[in-house]
Amino acid sequence: MLSQLWDLLIAFGRASNLGFGGGPAVIPLIKIEVVERYHWMTNSEFTDALAVGNALPGPIATKLAGYVGYQEAGWLGALVANIGVILPTALAVILLARVLMKYSNSPVLKGMLKGVRPVVVVLIAQTALDMGIGSFPNLITWGIALATVVSVFWLKLHPALIILVSMGFGLLVFR
């Protein structure tokens, strides 16, 4: 049990502290830890957990940490995984806040940020591709995806509304 809690702390600490760029950037790193390194979930199970997490309010990293931690080690596992997500980053922000504020206009810092952005985008795209492969098993799921594209880009509907409607549709069609 102690070893499992340590693994949760390390996995989520490593993923969240290397996830430069916020929530979407941490998803591929969590996936590597959860699916590939520790085998706590399959790719399909991770995709489902991510879908459920995105349907709820709050940061995705803490929701995934809570879900995976609870699944692996109960409430204590959820707590430890979330400590791995929150504590190192909170400490880093507290310790580095002065330095970051002082050098926020630095060409060096700006250059580093410009250099890392394409990497973050590619990691997010890779995760989307990995998840997408198993998410479209039939024409109905492709229709949902097309309706989502139209709803987001042309109709400008709020993502929460689209998620709720798609969940209701899935309940009616796929149960």
N, C-alpha and C positions, 0 to 999 in steps of 0.2 A: 504493500500500500504506500509506504513512504517513497519507494522508488518511483511509483506511478505518479505521485504528487510532484516529485522533483522533475520528472519528465514533462509534466504539464507546465510547471513554472518555467523551465528552460525553453520549451518549445514556443510558448506564447510570448515569453520575454524576448527571445531571439527574433521571432517574426515581427513583433510590434516595434522593436527598436531598429530594425533594418528597413521597415516599411516607410520610406521617405515619400511624403506627398499625401498623407492622410489615408482615409478609409479605403478607397478603392486600391491604393497601392499596397496595402497590407494583405489583401485577399490572396494574391498568388503566394505570398510567403507563408501565410497560415496553411494554405492548401499543401504546400511542400511539406510542412511539418506534420500535418494531420493525415494526409493521404500517402505521401511517399516515404517519409522518414519513419514515422511511428505506426503507420497502418491502422490508425484508430477508426478510419472510415474509408469506404471506397469513393471513387470519384463521383459516382451517382449519389451516394449518401451526402457527400460534401455539397454537391449542387443543391440537393433538397434543403440542407441546413442553411445554406446561403439564401435560398429563396424565402424560407421562413424568416430568417433574420432580417432580410430586406423589407419584409412586410410589417415589421415592428419598428417603432421609433427608437432612436438612439444610435450610437456608433456601432458599426458592424463588427469591429474587433472584439468589443466586450460581449456582444451577443454571441459570437462564435465561440469565444472563450468559455462563456457560461454554458453553452449547449454541449460542447465537446467535453469540458471539465465535468459536467454533471453526468454525462453518458459514461465517462470512464471511471469516475470516483465519487459520484454523488455530490451532495452540497459542498463538501470540503474541496472536491476537485474543481467545482465551478468557482469557488472563492480563490483557490490557489492559481488557477489559470487566469483569472481576472487580475490578480495581483501581478502576475507576470506581464500582463498587458499594460497596466496603469502605473505601477510603482517606478520602474526604471525611467519611463518617459517623463513622469512628473518630476522626479529628482533631477533629470537632465535639464528640463526646462527651468527649474528653480536655480540650478547651478550655472546655467549658461545664459540666462536671461540678460544679464548685464552685458556680456560679451556680444551677444546677438544684436542687442539694441545699439551698442556702440559702433558696430561694424555693419549695420543693416544697409548702408549705402556703399559699402566697399565693392570695388570692381572684382576683387578676388571672390568674395562671397557670391556676388551676382553671377559670376562666371561658373562657379561650382553648381549653382542652382540650375543654370541653363544647361549644363552638361548632364545633370541627372534626370531632367524631365523626360527626354526621349526614352531612357531606360525604364522609367516608371510606366510610360505609355505602352511600351512593348510588353512588359510583364503583365499589365492589365489585359492587353489584347490576347496574350498567350493563355491566360486563365479563361477568358471569355471563349476562346476557341475550344479549349479542353472541355469546358462545361457545355458548350453549344452542341458538340458532337452527339452527346447523349440526350439532349433536351428536345430534339426534333424527330421523334420516331415515326410520325405519320403526318398526313396533310393537315389535320386539325391543328397540331402544334405549330406547323408552319403558318397557318392562318392566324393563330394567336400572335405569332411574332410579327406578321405583316400588319395586323390591326394595332399592335403596340407601336410600331414605327410610325404609322399614320397618326395615332393618338398623341405621340410625343412630339414629333417634328412638325406636323401640319395643324393639328387641332390644338396643340399646346396644353393638353390636359395634365393635371397634376399626377405625378407617378403613383402616389398613394391611391388615387381613384382607380388608376389602371390596374394596380395590384389587386385591389379589392374586387373589381369586376372580373378579373381573370381567375381569381380564386373561386368566386361564385360560379363562373362558367365551368371551371374544372370540376367542381363539386357535382354539377348537373350532368356533365358529359362523361367524365372519366371514373366515376365511382363504381 
